[in-house]
Amino acid sequence: MRYVIILYLAFGIALLFVGFFATGACPLKNMNPISDAIFVVTWPVYLFIDVIRGPLSMGSWLHLQSCQGGLRVLR
């Protein structure tokens, strides 16, 4: 069980790094540690809301978190 939690958190951190380095130019990086921690813990929820059911692509979703102030719930 411990390894599942570690893998889950590691995947969230990896998604955060992909957003910082692989989604294009990032003039205003999101350096808020609270926002980043919330993203790492709740990434499946935001993935479902914003990408699977919502209007964002995977790349724009990651770019929104890392370069545009963090995720917001889209309605």
Secondary structure, DSSP 8 states (H G I E B T S, - for coil): -HHHHHHHHHHHHHHHHHHHHSSS--SS----HHHHHHHHHHHHHHIIIIIISSS--HHHHHHHHHHSSS-----
